[in-house]
Amino acid sequence: MNRTQGLLHGLSEHELSEIRMLIEERTGICFDASRERFLSTRVEEHLREKNFDRGTDLLRAARKSNVEYESLLERLLTQETSFFRYPSVYEAFEKRVLPELHVKKFWTSPRTLRIWSAGCSTGEEPYSIAMTISDSGSFAESWNAEILATDVGRQALKHAERGLYTGRSVDTLSEKQLATHFAPGPGGQQVKPRLRKMVTFTQMNLASAVYVGRMDAIFCMNVLIYFSEERRRALVQRFYETLEPGGYLFLGHSESISKMPVKFQAIVLNDCILYRKPTAEEALKSALVAEGRA
Ligand SMILES: C[S@@+](CC[C@H](N)C(=O)[O-])C[C@H]1O[C@@H](n2cnc3c(N)ncnc32)[C@H](O)[C@@H]1O
């Protein structure tokens, strides 16, 4: 059976391909052969639920109306996430990155720490960052820790802003974390206001270069895997420019930038790799070494 026969009546191979191109063009998300089935199943579901007779009707609506486009996009996002998804990343953040930033920025005024969770989904990642900062003794009251949490999906952001988590999603948290940072809410556990105030959620498409100011650390985990190589490179370069010298980039475990031409220092700690932007002095030193002048 060929793929077209597997599709719903009303959705042709050509229309599916147009939908794929529309999403890729606007968000950078690629549907390669390994995600072909996911794409067709979700588009078929969307056609059915929105009562579109044909793929062309859906395409026309999505091109014409932002509401229709976003509703289609929501259906095609993969938003799997969890609290402290990679424990070793948060351990490295707590034990290596925060103490280093603490020393580096101790004499700055105001004492501000800026972190970006890019592709934050339903909020578990930025709240895990906030818990780590809040539990680390060094960043006590006199520091102003700001976490910018962005995602292209509005539904996920709504969930994140509410900060209400149910069932299995909070199972991975310790009793101490739950007692310190959550309060019982309707049908689950809700992040306490003190932690919620540390995080600002904003809708942002990583395919458009929006200025976010300088960051001390960027978490962009399990997002680049959905992008083409070209978009990945552009985004990693943008992260490099956005980071303060001495700042850190955290990626998902299966995302490597070792072959990219950016000048991050890769630091291997247990089973995770951190990418550090060198300070101006370090960058100069390595340029001199490369030229054989040091
Ligand atoms: C698999 S989730 C990862 C969530 C979290 N970072 C983690 O590792 O647990 C990928 C997230 O990236 C978001 N995303 C995909 N393309 C995006 C884009 N162009 N701009 C912003 N967010 C995007 C999706 O909506 C989704 O919430």
The ligand as an ORCA input file, in Angstrom:
! r2SCAN-3c Opt
* xyz 0 1
  C       9.965     18.214     23.323
  S       9.537     19.789     23.950
  C      10.906     20.114     25.023
  C      10.489     20.749     26.319
  C      11.626     20.981     27.308
  N      12.602     21.887     26.756
  C      12.264     19.678     27.694
  O      13.358     19.362     27.253
  O      11.660     18.950     28.471
  C       9.880     20.850     22.553
  C       9.235     22.232     22.707
  O       9.754     23.106     21.704
  C       8.695     23.932     21.257
  N       9.017     24.449     19.922
  C       9.131     23.784     18.750
  N       9.420     24.617     17.749
  C       9.506     25.851     18.286
  C       9.773     27.137     17.747
  N       9.985     27.342     16.452
  N       9.781     28.191     18.599
  C       9.548     28.017     19.910
  N       9.287     26.828     20.486
  C       9.263     25.756     19.679
  C       7.493     22.998     21.242
  O       6.269     23.700     21.285
  C       7.740     22.184     22.518
  O       7.081     22.727     23.626
*
